[in-house]
Amino acid sequence: MTGQASRQITEEVTSWPGVEAGPGERGEFAFKVGGREIGHLHGDHAAHFFFPKELWAELFDQGRLVHHPVFPDRQGPAARRIESEADVRDVIALMRLNYDRIVARHGVPANA
């Protein structure tokens, strides 16, 4: 699966209207819509997100994410290991949750 997880995720997420992707300032590969990050990857092994506290708690209780390693005591920042095809699919689904929330609130960028 080496090299393929990030490629699969990038191909899917960048197919959504208005999504831009590229390297960030801390070695991550970030996905944004209208300048708002929907999530980022650290290679093929981890994805990081930020969710509203209530949604974070629901996803955490479902076992779909864990605490972000840099913010272990906070609800909102989240992490997801990528070890299987099921993880790849769920990382895409988690990014879609953020994408849909942002588009519902702010719309798809005009330049999309």
N, C-alpha and C positions, 0 to 999 in steps of 0.2 A: 504493500500500500504506500510505501515511501514515494513521495513526490506527487502522488495521485490525489490525495485528500484535498490539498490546497488547490490543485488544478480543477477538480470537480466542483468545489465550492465556488471558486472564482468564476468559472464558466456559467454556473447557474445564477449566482447573485448579480453579476454584471449584466445579465440579460434582462433584468427588471428596469423599467423606464426610470431614468434619472440617476441611476447608481453609478458612482465613480469609484475606482479602486486604485490604490497605489501604496508605496512604502510610507510609513510614518516616521516619527522622530526617534522612536525607541526600538527600532528593529522589527516592528509589527507591520502587517499588511492590512490596511484599513479599507473598509467599505463605507461610503458615505452617500447620502441623498440630500441635496440642498445644503451641503456643508455639515450635516449632522451625521455623526457616526452611527451605523447600525450594528457594527461589530468589527472585530479584527482578528486576524490569525497570527499565531506564532508558529511558522512552518507548517508541518503536517500533523503536529501533535496537540495543539491547544487552540481554542477560540475564546475570546473574551468579549463581554457584552456589558451593557448597563440597562437595567430595567427599573421602572417605578417600583417602590418597595412592596406594594401589594401583589403585583405580578411576579416580582422576584420571589416572594414567599411561596406563591402557588407553584412556580416552576421548581423551586428548591424542594418543596414537599413531594413533588412528583419524581424527584431524583434526576431531573433533566439538567441541572447545573449545580455547581458548588460555589463556595466563597471564592472571590478573586484573591490570588495569593498576596497581592500588595495591600489589599484592604480586607483582612480576614474577619474583622468584627463588624463589617457594614453590610446592610442589605441594599441592593442596587447593583454594585459591581459584581460581575459573575464570571465564572470560568466553566469550560466544558472540555474534557479530554477528548481527543480524536484517536480512536484505536480500531474502529471497525466501519464497515459500510453504514451500519445503523447510526453510528455517531455522526458520520458525514451528513446523512439525511436529516438528523435532528439539528445539527449546527445550521444547516440551510433553513430549516423550519424556524429556529430561534431568530435568525437574521430576518426572516420574512415577518415575524411578529413585530420586530422593531421597525421594519420598512413600512408595514401597513399602518402602524401607529403614527409614524412621522408623516406619511402621505395623507392620512385622514386629517391630521391637524394642520399641515402646511401646504398640502398639494404637491404634485410632481413639479420639479423645477421647470420653468418656461423653456430653458435651453435643452430639455430632454428630447 
